[in-house]
Amino acid sequence: MRGRGSTLLPLLRTLTSRQGHAEAAVATRASSVSLTTTSESTSDSAGREVGKGPLRGFALPQFWESRAQRQAHRSLNSASALEDQCLSVPVPYVDIESLIGDEKNCIWQRIRHIVQAEVPSLTRSAEYFFQPGVEGKRVRSSALLLVASALSDGEMGDPSKSALYLKPDLRPYSQYPEEVRRKQQRIAEITEMIHVATLLHDDVLDDAETRRGLNSVNKMFGNKTAILGGDFLLAKASVALAALRNTEVLILMATVIENLVTGEMMQSRSSQDERMSLDYYYRKTFLKTASLIANSCKSAALLGNHSDEVAQLASDYGYHLGMSFQLVDDVLDFVGSSSSLGKPTLSDLKSGIATAPVLFASQEEPQLVDLTLRKFKYEGDVDMASRLVAKTSGVKKTMEVAEMHASKAIKAVDSFPPARGKYAEVCRDALRHLANSVVTRRT
C-alpha cells in the first residue's frame, strides 16, 4: 500500500509505506511551501544552517497515530495553540519499544551497575534518574540505537544473533568490547549519562524543585551532592569514551560536553541584542540539545564502520530531531500542564529566558520586547508575557519550525543507503515515526 495525501496513519500500520511514500510526501509539500526567514540564518561548526524558518502559508492536515491519540487531541482545550499542529508528512506507525525496549532496559541496568560509588550519597544522586519508572523519554538512546539498526545488516532482528545483546553487559570498561553492537550500546550509555549530568547541573542553576514528576536531586540531597553527582556521571562517561579506543568518536562526544557548557553560558550571559535574536536562540538550542543527539547518532554510525557520508546523514537526523524536540519543549512550557510535563510550566519565563514562542510573538506584540529585555523580573511580568504570547501566532510559528526540522529528519532517513534486510527497513520507519512523535507529543 502506498497511499498519499489524505491517507491516515492508522491505515499505514502494515509498515509497507516506505521510502518512496515519504519522499513523495516531502516532495509534494516542498513544492507548495515557501520559506520566510525572519532573520538571517546562522551555521554551526559543521556549516549546517541553523536559523531557517518559519514555514508559512499552508494548511496542516492531521495524521493521527492511533485512536487514542486522536481522542487525546480532541480532549485538549480548544483554545490551545497546539491545536492542529502535527507533522503533515504521513509516516508509518511503529511500536518503538517493541524493537528496542528490552535493549534499552539492559543498557539502563548496566548504567546502574557502573555508577556505583564508594560514597553512598554520590551513588544515590548519580543513579536517581536511572531507576525503573523515572527514566524519562529516552529519546536520545532510542534515536541512536534505531540509527545503528537502520544502517546494519539486521542482526538485531535475528533472535539467534540478538540474544547476546539483550543481556546486560556488566564487563568493566577495561575489557574492550569487540562486538560492534556492544560499542554502540556503550555510546547509548555515554549519551544518557551526559544528558542526566546536565539535568542535575541545570536544576541547580535554575533552583528547580521538580524533574520528571519527582523532587529534583538538588531538592532531595542538596546542591553540592547534585553538582558532584553530575560531575561523577561526566567522569564515568569520559572513562567509557576512552575505553572505546576510537579517537574520532572521543572527539565528537567530548565536543558535546564543550557545547553543553557553551550553550548554558550563552543562555545565562546574553546581551540585550542576543536575548531578542532568533539566530542566537537557534544556536543555543543546537549547543544545549541537538548537539548531543547529532553527535551520538554520528558516533553510532562511525562505530558501525560506515562511511563519512553515511555518518553525516546519521548526524543530520539527530540534529533535526534534537532541534524539533527542543522547539516543541519550549511550546509545551506555554500550553502544557505541570502534571503532564513533570515540572512547572512557564519555567523559562520565570528564569528570565525568552524562547522561540516569545521571540516570534514579540514581532506582533512590541510590549514583549521590554518584558524580555528586563528578563520578566517584575511582579506580573510572567503572567503578562504568557497572555501576550497566547494572543499571537508565536506558538504556531514555533511549531511550524519544529515541523520543518522533523520533516528534514525524515528526509535524512530517506537518504540512507539501501536497507540491508526487513529489520533495517522497519527501523527506518521507526526513525520516521520518532520524528513524527516528537512533534505530536504532549509531554
N, C-alpha and C positions, 0 to 999 in steps of 0.2 A: 504494500500500500504506500503510495506517495502522494497523499492528499496535500493540497496547498490552500492558501488564502483563508477560507473560513473553517478549515478542518480544526476541530477542537482537540486539545491534548488527550482527553480520555480515550479517544479513538486511536491514539498512537502507542498504546501500551504494549503492542506486539513487538516493539523495538525494531521494526523493519524500516522506519523512516530514517535514513542515514544521511551521509554527507551531501548527496545531491539535493535532498529536500532542504537542508539548512542553507546550502549555497543559493538555491533558488529564492528562498525567503529573504535572505540577506540582500541578494541582488535586486529583488523586487522593491525592497524597502529603500535601498540605496538610490534607486532611480527616481524615487518620489520624495526624498527628503533633502532639504538644503540645510547646510550647517551655517549657523550665525555665530560668530565668535565675538563675545563681549569684550574680550581683551586679548592682546597678542599671546600666542602660545609660548610656553617655555619648554625646555627639554631637560631630561635627566642626564646623568653622566654617560649613558649609552646612546644619547641622541634621540631618545623617544619623545614624541610630542606629549606634553602633559596637560596643557591648558586649553584644549579644544572644547567647544560646546557653548551653549546648549543646543539641543535639537529643537526645532520649532516647526509649526505649521503642518502638523499631521495628527491624525486620529490614532489612538492606541487601541486596537482590537484586543479583546480579552481571551486569554487562553488559560484555562484552569487545569491544574494538575490532578485534581480529584474533586469529587462532590463535596467532600468535607472542606476543602479549601474554598470552593465557591460559596458554601454556606457561611463560612467564617467571614468571607468578604462581605456578604450581604448583611451580616450582623454588625459590621462596623458602623460607627456613627456616620450618617450620610453626609455630614459636613466635613468629614475627614479629607484632608488634601491628598491622602494616599489613594482615594477612590480612582479606580480605572488605571492605576499606574502599574502595569505589569509588562513583562517582555513580550514584544509583538512578533518575535521570531518563533514559530512553532517548534518545539523540541519534544523528543520522546520522554515519557515518564520512566524513570529508573529508580529502583529502590537501592540507594547507595549503600545503606547499612548491610544489605544482604550480600553485597560484593566485598566490602572491606571492613565491616563492623567487627568481625572476630579478630582480624589482623590489628585493628586499632586497639582493641582491648588488650591484646598481647603486648603491644607497644607501651600502653599505659601501665601494665603490670611491671614491665621492665623499668620504666621510669621510677615507679615507686620503690623498686629494688635499689636503683643506683643512687637515689637521693638520700639514702640513709646516712646520717652524720653522727659524729661522736657525741655531739651535744643534742639532746632530745628536742629542745625548743627550736633548733635550727631545722631538724627533720620535719617537725610539725608545720613550720612555715613554708618549707620548700615543697612538701607533698600536699599541701592544703587543697589546691585546685586540681590535683590528680586523683583524688579519691572518687570511688564509684558514685555516680549521681550528680557530681558537680564538675564534670569535665568540660562543660561548655559545648559549643557547636562543633568544635574540632574541624573547622573548615580548612585550616592550613594543612593539616596532615591528610585530610581527605583529598584535597587537590593534588598534593604531592604523590600519594600512593596511586591515585587514578591516572595521573600522567605517566607514572612508571609503568603501569599495566597497559595503558593505551599504546605505548611505544614498544612493548615487549612481544615475545613470541607466544604469550598466552599461558605461561607455566602456572600462574596463579588460578587459572580456570580449569586446571587439571588436578583433581583431588590427589592423584598419586604423587604429584610434584609439590603441590601447595601445602600438604600436611606438615612438611618440615618447617614452613614459615609461619604456621598458625599455632606454634608453641612458643611460649616466652623464651627469648634468648637471654639467659642470665649470665652469660660469659662476661668476664671483666673486659674493659676496654683494651687491656694489654694483649688480649687474644684477638688478633686481626681476623675479621670475617672475610673469607674468600668468596662467599656467595654474593652475587650482585644484589639480590633482593634483601639480604641482611644489611648490606651497606645502605640501601635506600631506606630501610626501616630505621637505621641509625640517624639518617638525615631527618626523618619524621620526628624522632625523639629530640634531636637538637633543636629543630624548629619550634616544637611545643615548649621546650624548656626556656628558650629565648623569649617566646611570647609571654609565658607566665611570669618570667622575671620582670618584663616590662609592666605587667599588670601590678605586681607588688610595688614596684617603684612609683608608677603613676598614681596609685592610690595614696601613697604617702605625700606626693607632690600636691595632689588635689584635695587632701584631707578627706578622702571618700570613706564612707562608713559601711557601704554595702557593695557586693560584687556577686553576680550570678545568684541573686536571691539570698545570699548569706552575708554575715558580717565580713567585712574585709579583713585581710591579715593584719593590717596595722590597727584595726579596731580590736581584734582578738588578742594580739600579742604585743602591740606597741610598734612605734615607728622603727626603732633600732632593729628589732627582730625581723620586721618586714623588709627593710633595706638589706640586711645581711642575708636573708633568705633569697632575695633576688640575686644578690652577688654570688651566692653559693650555686644557684642554678646556672648562671652565666659561666662560672668556673667549670661546672660539670659539662656544660655544652662545649666549652673550649677544649677540654680533655678529649671528649668524644670526637670532635673535629680533627684534632691532631692524630688520633688513632686510625682515622680513615686513610691516612698516608696519600692524600690527593691534594697537591698544592693549590690547584685551581679552585677546587671546592672549598678549601680552607679560606682562601682569599675572598671568595664570594660570600660566605657566611659570616666571616669576620667583618666584612664591609657592611653587612646588615646591622650589626651592633653599632658601628660608627654612624650609620644612617639614623638609627633609632634615637641616639643621643642628639645628633644634629637636629632632627625633626622636633624633638622636645624643646631644645633651646630656641628654635625658630618660633615655637608656639608661645613660650614664656617671655621672650625678649624681643618682640616685634615692634617696629616703629609704627607711627600712626598711618603712614602710607602703606606699609606692608599689611597692617591689620585690615585694610579695605581692599586688598588686591586678591582677585581670584587666582591669578597665577601663583602668588605666594601660597595661597591655600592649597592649590593642586600640588605644588612642590612639597609642601609639608606633609600632605596626605600620602604622597609616594614614599617619603622617607619613613614616616611613622607606621604605615600599614602595608602598602603594596610591595615595598622592597623585600620584606621577609618572604611573602608568598612567591614573588617572582624569582628570587634567588634560590629558594628551596626547590621549586619546580625545576629550575635550570640545573641545579646540583643533582637531582634525581636522574635527569636525562644524561648528564655527563657520566655519572656512576654507572649508567646503563650502556656506556660506550657508544653513545650516539654522536653524530657529527655536530659541529658548532652551529650549523644552520638549524638542525632539529632542536638542539638545546635552546637556541634563541626563541623558537616557536613556543617551547615549554615556558620560557621566561615571559613571553608576551601574554600567554594565557594567565599566568599568575599575576602579572602586573594589572591587567584589565579586571580580573576577578577582584583583586585587592582594592583597586580604586572604586569599583562598583560597590563592594561591601561597605567601605567607609562612608561613601556618599549616602547610602541607604541608612547606615547607622546614624548619620547626622540628621536625616529626616525623621527617624524614629524618636530622636530626642525631643522633637516637637509634637509628633502625633501619636506616639506610643504611650503605653501606661507603665507605671513603675512596677506593677506586678508581672507584666509580661516581659519586661526588659531585665528585671532582676536588679535594677538600680534606679535612682531617682531620675525623673525626666527634667529637661531644661538644665541639665548639669553643665553643659558647655557655657550657656549664658551666665549661670551662677559663678562660673570660674572666670568670667570675663572674656570668653573666647567666641569669636564670630565665625561660624561655619558657613557652608555654601548657601543654605536657605536664607540666612541673614544677608549675605553678600548680594545674592540675587534680588532679595526683597528690597534692599536699600536703593536699588535702581528705580524703584517705584515709590518708595517712601523715604524721602530725604532725612526725615527725623531719625531714622535708624543709623544714619552716619554719626550723628552726635552721640547716640547711645553707645555705639561700637567704639568710638574713639575714647570714651571715658570708661570703657570696659564694663558697662552696665552696673556700676558700683553704687549708685544712689538707690535709696528705697523706692520701689515701684518700677525701676528700670527693667528688670527681668520680665515682669508681667506686661509692661507696655511693649517691649520688644516682641514678646510672644504674640500679642494681639496684632501688632503691625505685620508680622510675618504671615499670620493667618489671613490677613486681608489681601495679600499679594499672591503672585504666582511663584514666589520663592521656592516653595516645596516642590511644586510641579516642575520647575526648571531643573532643580537638583535631581529629581527622579529621571528626567529626560537624559541628563548627563550620565547617570548611573546606568540607564538602559543602553546608552551608546557604548559604554565600556563592556557591559555584558555581551552585547552583540559582537564586539570585537574579540572578546574571549572565545566565543563560539567560532568566529572566523579563524582564529589561530588553530583551533582543533581541526577545522575543515582543511587546513593547510598541512596537517601532519602527513608523513609518508603513508603509503597504503598500509592498512592494518594487516597484521600477520595473524589472522585467525578470528573466530567468532568472539572470543572473550575480549580481545583488544577492541573490537567494534563496539561491544556493549559498554566497555569502559569509556570509550569516546562519547557515546550517548550519555553516560553518567556525567562526564565533564560538561556537556551541554546543559544537562538538567541542573547541575550545580550552579552554573552561571545564571540560569533562569530562577532558581530558588533563592539566590542572593537578592534578586530584585523584588521578588514577590513575598519575601519573609515579613513577619510582623513582630519578630523578637530578635 
